[in-house]
Amino acid sequence: MGIESILGEVVAKAEPGARGPLMVLGLELSLESTAEHNLILHGLNLSRPEWPKRLPRPIVFWLPEFALGILGREAPDFADWQSGTYFVNRAPSRSVEAIDVGGPNPTPRPIIDMPPPLVEPFWAPTRERRIAELELRLAQFKESDDPAARSARITWLSELGAGAFAEGRLGAAEKVYHDALRYAERAGDKKAVAAQYSNLAGIFRARGDYHQAESLLNKAVLLDQESGNDLGLTADLENLGALALLRGNLEKAKKLFQSGLDRHAQTGDRKGLARSYGNIAAVLREQGSLEDAERTIKQSLEHYRAIGNSLGEASASAFWGYLAMDRGDYETAKAAFDQALRIDRELGRTPGIASRLVGLGSIAFLEGNLDEASLRFRDALVLFKQVSDIHGQAECWANLGAIQAREGNFLSAREDFKLAEALYLQMKLDDKAAEMSSRLAALAALPEPPVQPA
């Protein structure tokens, strides 16, 4: 196949006048993974401006992973122009037109089944390779004042930061987000600047610095309002609602979450609806309205399952587990936490795994299985330390202190409660810190245990 023949091959086989997605198959059959250069990819670079003129419709190239690296190396302009990369591992769901351009004798394939892309771009089995691909692109892509190039760089950095965040490498994620922020500010792109403020706010929230997280989100709100970015503004307000919930300001949290729900309902965003229902359910639980919380989290779970969002399904399942635990239905709670834990392990989400272990530890404690509870909390504590989650660490120390107190190990309980108190004070969660102070005061009123002989 000649250097400029791919576009011509596709145009010749595509249905004239069609506007739907066009799938291009088999390009990898024309590539040599060990070749120094693949001229056919140079042709893609040269023909890039002609594609929207001759084929004004969405184009999707289906490639195995080895070909992504070759494409990114030899046709970076084509690969990164108004494009994204998705990893697929699900069963087919719908049919679309497809063109086969690969191999020595390309043949038309009028219909193929098209599976939806993974909702989680950093699914554990592909995360490491995807991060390597992004790092390679950034290393080979020279800095440029070209707006399209700068926009692509911001997108790659944002995705790379999300990958580091998913792995719990908060320091690495923060550095990458700051790099993206610098490019966004240089471009004068208010929408992109707001997105990086929001990303950085997530880092500070995970570290327990709620004041800094709120400050960054407020900056994002102003920029998204100025740029008319309703989607970004909705996300900003929901994140502010999450901070309000963590601080115990339930009315403010519910108001912000309801605003998000209304916006998502207007746009028909099912992922947004699922997230909003989950947020509102959390407020209802804190308010003691368990039946309303159950009904609301069911709606969240239904939306997540309908769109195939495993990450959201894990979160909603775990929340259902806490509601079952509140009712005293420990078997249902265990099943829900186990389901969420299985999904989080498949996704390789360390923070999620730690949170599910806390849920299972809580059930074991309520059932009187203190050894199992202690093991679960200590395992979770190790993971929370790995991802620098101060709030999770505080919760684990508080629970471990409760176990030690139940077993009569008052000196150990005091140490655990002091560690939890210090972390809550660091996060400025005064109510939580006061609770630890009360527990310490109660322990101080107890008689000292006898000293054991050496």
Backbone hydrogen bonds, N-H to C=O, Kabsch-Sander energy under -0.5 kcal/mol:
donor,donor_aa,acceptor,acceptor_aa,energy
5,S,2,G,-1.4
8,G,4,E,-0.7
9,E,5,S,-2.8
10,V,6,I,-2.5
11,V,7,L,-2.8
12,A,8,G,-2.3
13,K,9,E,-1.3
14,A,10,V,-1.9
18,A,15,E,-1.7
22,L,58,P,-2.4
23,M,97,E,-2.3
24,V,60,V,-3.5
25,L,23,M,-0.6
25,L,99,I,-3.1
29,L,26,G,-1.5
30,S,27,L,-1.8
31,L,28,E,-1.4
33,S,31,L,-0.5
35,A,32,E,-1.1
39,L,37,H,-0.5
41,L,38,N,-1.6
42,H,38,N,-1.1
43,G,39,L,-1.8
44,L,40,I,-1.1
45,N,41,L,-1.9
46,L,42,H,-2.2
47,S,43,G,-2.0
48,R,44,L,-0.6
48,R,45,N,-0.9
50,E,47,S,-1.6
51,W,47,S,-0.9
51,W,48,R,-1.0
54,R,50,E,-2.6
55,L,51,W,-3.0
57,R,55,L,-2.5
60,V,22,L,-2.9
62,W,24,V,-2.6
62,W,60,V,-0.5
63,L,61,F,-0.6
67,A,64,P,-0.8
68,L,64,P,-0.8
68,L,65,E,-0.8
69,G,65,E,-1.0
70,I,66,F,-1.0
71,L,67,A,-2.7
72,G,68,L,-2.7
73,R,69,G,-1.6
74,E,70,I,-2.7
75,A,71,L,-2.3
79,A,75,A,-2.7
80,D,76,P,-2.1
81,W,77,D,-0.7
81,W,78,F,-0.5
82,Q,80,D,-0.8
83,S,80,D,-0.7
93,S,114,M,-0.7
94,R,114,M,-1.0
96,V,112,I,-1.8
97,E,21,P,-0.6
98,A,109,R,-0.7
99,I,23,M,-3.2
100,D,107,T,-0.6
101,V,25,L,-2.7
101,V,99,I,-0.6
102,G,25,L,-0.6
109,R,98,A,-0.7
112,I,96,V,-1.8
114,M,94,R,-4.5
118,L,87,F,-1.7
119,V,308,G,-0.5
123,W,120,E,-1.0
126,T,123,W,-1.7
127,R,123,W,-1.4
127,R,124,A,-0.5
128,E,124,A,-0.7
130,R,126,T,-2.5
131,I,127,R,-2.8
132,A,128,E,-2.1
133,E,129,R,-2.3
134,L,130,R,-2.3
135,E,131,I,-2.6
136,L,132,A,-2.1
137,R,133,E,-2.2
138,L,134,L,-2.5
139,A,135,E,-2.1
140,Q,136,L,-2.1
141,F,137,R,-1.6
142,K,140,Q,-0.8
150,R,146,D,-2.7
151,S,147,P,-2.5
152,A,148,A,-2.3
153,R,149,A,-2.3
154,I,150,R,-2.2
155,T,151,S,-2.2
156,W,152,A,-2.5
157,L,153,R,-2.6
158,S,154,I,-2.4
159,E,155,T,-2.1
160,L,156,W,-2.7
161,G,157,L,-2.7
162,A,158,S,-2.0
163,G,159,E,-2.0
164,A,160,L,-2.1
165,F,161,G,-2.5
166,A,162,A,-2.3
167,E,163,G,-1.3
168,G,165,F,-1.5
169,R,164,A,-2.6
170,L,168,G,-1.6
173,A,169,R,-2.4
174,E,170,L,-2.8
175,K,171,G,-2.0
176,V,172,A,-2.1
177,Y,173,A,-2.6
178,H,174,E,-2.2
179,D,175,K,-1.9
180,A,176,V,-2.4
181,L,177,Y,-2.5
182,R,178,H,-2.2
183,Y,179,D,-1.9
184,A,180,A,-2.5
185,E,181,L,-2.7
186,R,182,R,-2.2
187,A,183,Y,-1.9
188,G,184,A,-0.7
188,G,185,E,-0.7
189,D,184,A,-2.0
190,K,188,G,-1.0
193,V,189,D,-2.5
194,A,190,K,-2.6
195,A,191,K,-1.8
196,Q,192,A,-1.8
197,Y,193,V,-2.2
198,S,194,A,-2.2
199,N,195,A,-2.2
200,L,196,Q,-2.8
201,A,197,Y,-2.1
202,G,198,S,-1.6
203,I,199,N,-1.2
204,F,200,L,-2.1
205,R,201,A,-2.5
206,A,202,G,-2.0
207,R,203,I,-1.5
208,G,204,F,-0.5
208,G,205,R,-1.1
209,D,204,F,-2.4
210,Y,208,G,-1.5
213,A,209,D,-2.0
214,E,210,Y,-2.5
215,S,211,H,-2.1
216,L,212,Q,-2.3
217,L,213,A,-2.2
218,N,214,E,-2.3
219,K,215,S,-1.6
220,A,216,L,-2.1
221,V,217,L,-2.4
222,L,218,N,-1.9
223,L,219,K,-2.1
224,D,220,A,-2.7
225,Q,221,V,-2.3
226,E,222,L,-2.3
227,S,223,L,-2.2
228,G,224,D,-0.6
228,G,225,Q,-0.6
229,N,224,D,-2.3
230,D,228,G,-1.4
233,L,229,N,-2.4
234,T,230,D,-2.4
235,A,231,L,-1.8
236,D,232,G,-2.3
237,L,233,L,-2.4
238,E,234,T,-2.1
239,N,235,A,-2.3
240,L,236,D,-2.2
241,G,237,L,-2.0
242,A,238,E,-2.0
243,L,239,N,-1.8
244,A,240,L,-2.2
245,L,241,G,-2.2
246,L,242,A,-2.1
247,R,243,L,-1.7
248,G,245,L,-1.3
249,N,244,A,-2.6
250,L,248,G,-1.6
253,A,249,N,-2.1
254,K,250,L,-2.9
255,K,251,E,-2.2
256,L,252,K,-2.2
257,F,253,A,-2.6
258,Q,254,K,-2.6
259,S,255,K,-1.8
260,G,256,L,-1.8
261,L,257,F,-2.4
262,D,258,Q,-2.4
263,R,259,S,-2.0
264,H,260,G,-2.5
265,A,261,L,-2.2
266,Q,262,D,-1.6
267,T,263,R,-1.6
268,G,264,H,-1.5
269,D,264,H,-1.6
270,R,268,G,-1.0
273,L,269,D,-2.4
274,A,270,R,-2.6
275,R,271,K,-2.3
276,S,272,G,-2.6
277,Y,273,L,-2.7
278,G,274,A,-2.0
279,N,275,R,-2.3
280,I,276,S,-2.7
281,A,277,Y,-2.3
282,A,278,G,-1.6
283,V,279,N,-1.6
284,L,280,I,-2.5
285,R,281,A,-2.2
286,E,282,A,-1.9
287,Q,283,V,-1.8
288,G,285,R,-1.4
289,S,284,L,-2.5
290,L,288,G,-1.5
293,A,289,S,-2.2
294,E,290,L,-2.6
295,R,291,E,-2.2
296,T,292,D,-2.2
297,I,293,A,-2.6
298,K,294,E,-1.8
299,Q,295,R,-1.2
300,S,296,T,-1.7
301,L,297,I,-2.6
302,E,298,K,-2.3
303,H,299,Q,-1.9
304,Y,300,S,-2.3
305,R,301,L,-2.4
306,A,302,E,-2.0
307,I,303,H,-1.7
308,G,304,Y,-0.5
308,G,305,R,-0.7
309,N,304,Y,-2.6
310,S,308,G,-1.1
313,E,309,N,-2.2
314,A,310,S,-2.4
315,S,311,L,-1.8
316,A,312,G,-2.7
317,S,313,E,-2.6
318,A,314,A,-2.3
319,F,315,S,-2.0
320,W,316,A,-2.2
321,G,317,S,-1.8
322,Y,318,A,-1.8
323,L,319,F,-2.0
324,A,320,W,-2.4
325,M,321,G,-2.3
326,D,322,Y,-2.2
327,R,323,L,-1.4
328,G,324,A,-0.6
328,G,325,M,-1.0
329,D,324,A,-2.5
330,Y,328,G,-1.4
333,A,329,D,-1.9
334,K,330,Y,-2.7
335,A,331,E,-2.2
336,A,332,T,-2.2
337,F,333,A,-2.6
338,D,334,K,-2.8
339,Q,335,A,-2.1
340,A,336,A,-2.2
341,L,337,F,-2.8
342,R,338,D,-2.3
343,I,339,Q,-1.9
344,D,340,A,-2.6
345,R,341,L,-2.3
346,E,342,R,-2.0
347,L,343,I,-2.2
348,G,344,D,-0.9
349,R,344,D,-2.4
350,T,166,A,-0.6
350,T,348,G,-1.0
353,I,349,R,-2.5
354,A,350,T,-2.4
355,S,351,P,-2.1
356,R,352,G,-2.3
357,L,353,I,-2.0
358,V,354,A,-1.8
359,G,355,S,-1.8
360,L,356,R,-2.3
361,G,357,L,-2.5
362,S,358,V,-2.3
363,I,359,G,-1.7
364,A,360,L,-2.2
365,F,361,G,-2.2
366,L,362,S,-2.2
367,E,363,I,-2.1
368,G,365,F,-1.3
369,N,364,A,-2.7
370,L,368,G,-1.6
373,A,369,N,-2.5
374,S,370,L,-2.8
375,L,371,D,-2.1
376,R,372,E,-2.5
377,F,373,A,-2.6
378,R,374,S,-2.3
379,D,375,L,-2.3
380,A,376,R,-2.3
381,L,377,F,-2.4
382,V,378,R,-2.0
383,L,379,D,-1.6
384,F,380,A,-2.8
385,K,381,L,-2.1
386,Q,382,V,-1.7
387,V,383,L,-1.6
388,S,385,K,-1.0
389,D,384,F,-2.6
390,I,206,A,-0.8
390,I,388,S,-1.1
393,Q,389,D,-1.9
394,A,390,I,-2.5
395,E,391,H,-2.2
396,C,392,G,-2.0
397,W,393,Q,-2.6
398,A,394,A,-2.4
399,N,395,E,-2.2
400,L,396,C,-2.8
401,G,397,W,-2.4
402,A,398,A,-1.8
403,I,399,N,-2.0
404,Q,400,L,-2.5
405,A,401,G,-2.5
406,R,402,A,-2.2
407,E,403,I,-2.0
408,G,405,A,-1.1
409,N,404,Q,-2.7
410,F,408,G,-1.5
413,A,409,N,-2.3
414,R,410,F,-2.3
415,E,411,L,-1.7
416,D,412,S,-2.2
417,F,413,A,-2.7
418,K,414,R,-2.4
419,L,415,E,-2.0
420,A,416,D,-2.2
421,E,417,F,-2.8
422,A,418,K,-2.4
423,L,419,L,-1.8
424,Y,420,A,-2.4
425,L,421,E,-2.4
426,Q,422,A,-2.0
427,M,423,L,-1.6
428,K,425,L,-1.1
429,L,424,Y,-2.7
430,D,428,K,-1.2
433,A,429,L,-2.3
434,A,430,D,-2.7
435,E,431,D,-1.8
436,M,432,K,-1.8
437,S,433,A,-2.2
438,S,434,A,-2.2
439,R,435,E,-1.9
440,L,436,M,-2.4
441,A,437,S,-2.4
442,A,438,S,-2.3
443,L,439,R,-2.1
444,A,440,L,-2.1
445,A,441,A,-1.2
446,L,443,L,-1.3
